[in-house]
Amino acid sequence: MTALLRQEVTMNVVKRERWTEAEVLALPTGEHDYFERKSGLLFNNEGDLLGKLAKTISALANSGGGHILLGVDDAGGLDGVPPTKGRAAIRDWLEQKITNLVDYPLADFRVHVVERSDPSQIPPDREVVVIAVGDSALAPHQCAHDGGSARKYTYYHRQAGRSEPAPHFYLELLRQRLVSPVLEVRGVELIPTRARRIDGAVFLATELRFRVENTGRVAAYKWAVQVREMGGHPKERPEDYRWNKSDYPDGMGNNISLAIDDTILPGGVRNETSDFGCLLRPKHDTAEALQAEVERMICSVSIGYRVATETSLGDMQYVAVGSLVAPQDLTAFVVQAL
């Protein structure tokens, strides 16, 4: 879902006060998700022009914002656009048209007439225009004009430098940003905390630490990482796993803490921990036997979890514990703790 994020930090500030010819020429070549070049030849057919503008504006507004460069061909050459349209200056004409090229009408945009260099590559009787489209709070926007390859009533997004019809799940994510928090796990760690001999076995207590980010626009007040599934473990020993400190052996379940405020503001990150304990039963009292047991009971396990909020159960995600920690490191921790 990288299209929901702005890939280029320098292009993220769309409300610039000015654009210069040098800045337009300095943009990277090729196709990009955050800007699109359109030749001045489009102005020869107003229907095609409005259709292609509607399609691109829908895509950019639904993908975090970006820029449309009018009067710049695909190779980066400056062929320019007419300075007027009818009796109106080209900037005024575009500002009147853009708002209603998509539905909901677009409010977060600016139209810039590019300042020429001296000498200039822009033809003397032409202008180059930059339309800056914001990351719209009203997204998703559907295209409201036919023309060219544009289809009216279609939602577009940016993908691989092109404006493509947006899939249903993408639109749902956009809508959720306005009414629900969107929580994503950005990383998982497994951290050993304690180890102790228990009746001829060894109990190893660890924490699964989830790094949770709110990528939506609504604060998350009530949420939780829920560990729901386990796979890859020995089927005959399910009772040797513990998922709550209250089920740990006596004396190992203390230091239970409660967060006073779990709120994650938009763009905020918080670490959430989940208890994970295991009773190890090595065949021999050696480091080699202990490591073999760690590999069998812990590093072979996969864990399924989800991030639930007030409005969503969340999708199940899976992580292999063996990808989080090396068996020799866990073994070394246990040996030292004992």
CORJO-V189313 format. One record per pair of residues at least 12 apart in sequence whose ideal C-beta (glycine too) atoms are under 8 Angstrom apart, sorted by the first residue. I is the first residue (numbers start at 1). J is the second residue. Records with the same first field share a line. If there is no record, write none. Layout:
I = J + J
This chain:
1 = 170 + 173
3 = 33 + 63 + 64 + 157 + 158 + 159 + 170
4 = 63 + 64 + 170 + 173 + 174 + 215
5 = 64 + 215
6 = 34 + 64 + 65 + 135
7 = 32 + 33 + 34
8 = 32 + 34
11 = 34 + 35 + 66 + 67
12 = 64 + 65
14 = 65 + 66 + 67 + 108 + 109 + 110 + 132 + 133 + 134 + 135
15 = 110 + 132 + 134
16 = 110 + 112 + 132
18 = 112 + 115
19 = 112 + 114 + 115 + 130
20 = 114 + 115 + 117
21 = 78 + 114 + 115 + 116 + 117 + 120 + 121 + 122 + 128
22 = 117
24 = 69 + 72 + 78 + 114 + 128 + 130
25 = 76 + 78 + 121
27 = 69 + 76
29 = 75 + 76
30 = 161
31 = 160 + 161 + 162
32 = 161
33 = 63 + 66 + 158 + 159 + 160 + 161
34 = 60 + 64 + 65 + 66 + 67 + 158
35 = 66 + 67 + 68 + 69
36 = 56 + 60 + 66 + 67 + 68 + 69 + 161 + 163
37 = 69 + 72 + 73 + 74 + 76
38 = 52 + 53 + 56 + 68 + 69 + 70 + 71 + 72
39 = 71 + 72 + 73 + 74 + 79
40 = 70 + 71 + 79 + 80 + 81 + 82 + 126
41 = 79
42 = 70
43 = 81 + 82 + 85
47 = 146 + 147 + 148
48 = 147 + 148
49 = 147 + 148
50 = 97 + 101 + 145 + 147
51 = 143 + 145 + 146 + 147 + 148 + 149 + 150
52 = 147 + 148 + 149 + 150
53 = 68 + 97 + 98 + 101 + 131 + 145
54 = 101 + 102 + 143 + 144 + 145 + 147 + 150
55 = 143 + 148 + 149 + 150 + 151 + 154 + 156 + 163
56 = 68 + 156 + 163
57 = 98 + 101 + 102 + 106 + 109 + 131 + 133 + 141
58 = 101 + 102 + 141 + 142 + 143 + 154 + 155 + 156 + 163
59 = 156 + 157 + 158 + 163 + 164 + 166
60 = 133 + 158 + 163
61 = 102 + 106 + 108 + 133 + 134 + 135 + 136 + 139 + 141
62 = 136 + 139 + 140 + 141 + 155 + 156 + 157 + 158 + 166 + 170 + 171 + 174
63 = 157 + 158
64 = 135
65 = 108 + 132 + 133 + 134 + 135 + 136
66 = 133 + 158
67 = 130 + 131 + 132 + 133
68 = 130 + 131 + 133
69 = 128 + 129 + 130
70 = 94 + 128 + 129 + 130 + 131
71 = 122 + 126 + 127 + 128 + 129
72 = 128
77 = 121
78 = 121 + 122 + 123 + 128
79 = 123 + 126
80 = 122 + 123 + 125 + 126 + 127 + 128
81 = 126 + 127 + 128 + 129
82 = 126 + 127
83 = 125 + 126 + 127
90 = 113 + 127 + 129
91 = 111 + 112 + 113 + 129
94 = 111 + 129 + 131
95 = 111
98 = 111 + 131
100 = 144
101 = 143 + 144 + 145
102 = 141 + 142 + 143 + 144
103 = 141 + 142 + 144
104 = 138 + 141
106 = 133 + 136 + 138 + 141
107 = 136 + 138
108 = 133 + 134 + 135 + 136 + 137
109 = 131 + 132 + 133 + 134
110 = 131 + 132
111 = 129 + 130 + 131 + 132
112 = 129 + 130 + 131 + 132
113 = 127 + 128 + 129
114 = 127 + 128 + 129 + 130
137 = 178 + 217
139 = 174 + 177
140 = 155 + 166 + 171 + 174 + 175
141 = 155
142 = 154 + 155
143 = 155 + 156
151 = 165
155 = 171
157 = 170
176 = 216 + 312
177 = 215 + 216 + 217 + 218
178 = 217 + 218
179 = 218 + 311
180 = 216 + 218 + 309 + 310 + 311 + 312
181 = 214 + 216 + 218 + 219 + 220 + 223 + 264 + 266 + 309
182 = 214 + 215 + 216
183 = 212 + 213 + 214 + 215 + 216 + 220 + 223 + 264 + 307 + 309 + 314
184 = 212 + 213 + 215 + 307
185 = 210 + 211 + 212 + 213 + 225 + 305 + 307 + 317
186 = 211 + 212 + 213 + 269
187 = 210 + 211
188 = 208 + 209 + 210 + 211 + 319 + 324
189 = 208 + 209 + 211 + 324
190 = 206 + 207 + 208 + 209 + 276 + 321 + 324 + 325
191 = 206 + 207 + 209
192 = 204 + 205 + 206 + 325 + 330 + 333 + 334
193 = 205 + 206 + 207
194 = 252 + 337
195 = 333 + 334 + 337 + 338
196 = 249 + 251 + 252 + 337 + 338
197 = 338
198 = 249 + 279
200 = 281
201 = 279 + 280 + 281
202 = 279 + 280 + 281 + 282 + 290 + 334 + 338
203 = 248 + 249 + 252 + 277 + 278 + 279 + 280
204 = 277 + 278 + 280 + 294 + 298 + 330 + 333 + 334
205 = 245 + 248 + 252 + 275 + 276 + 277
206 = 276 + 277 + 278 + 298
207 = 273 + 274 + 275 + 276
208 = 227 + 273 + 274 + 275 + 276 + 303
209 = 271 + 272 + 273
210 = 225 + 271 + 272 + 273 + 274 + 305 + 307
211 = 269 + 271
212 = 225 + 264 + 269 + 270 + 271 + 272 + 307
213 = 264 + 267 + 268 + 269
214 = 264 + 265 + 266 + 267 + 268 + 269
215 = 267
216 = 266
217 = 266
218 = 266
219 = 263 + 264 + 265 + 266
220 = 262 + 263 + 264 + 309
221 = 262 + 263 + 310
222 = 262 + 309 + 310
223 = 262 + 264 + 307 + 308 + 309 + 310
224 = 272 + 307 + 308
225 = 272 + 274 + 305 + 306 + 307
226 = 305 + 306 + 307 + 308 + 314
227 = 243 + 274 + 276 + 303 + 304 + 305
228 = 304 + 305 + 306 + 316
229 = 303 + 304 + 305 + 316 + 318
230 = 301 + 302 + 303 + 304
231 = 301 + 302 + 304
232 = 300 + 301 + 302 + 320
233 = 297 + 300 + 301
234 = 296 + 297
237 = 297
240 = 278 + 279 + 280 + 281 + 297
241 = 276 + 277 + 278 + 279
242 = 275 + 276 + 277 + 278 + 279
243 = 274 + 275 + 276 + 277
244 = 275
245 = 275 + 277
247 = 277
248 = 275 + 277
252 = 277
274 = 305
276 = 303
278 = 297 + 298
280 = 293 + 294 + 297 + 334
281 = 293
287 = 331 + 335
290 = 331 + 334 + 335
291 = 327 + 328 + 331
294 = 327 + 330 + 331 + 334
295 = 322 + 327
298 = 321 + 327 + 330
299 = 321 + 322 + 325 + 326 + 327 + 330
300 = 321 + 322
301 = 320 + 321 + 322
302 = 318 + 319 + 320 + 321
303 = 318 + 319 + 321
304 = 316 + 317 + 318
305 = 317 + 318 + 319
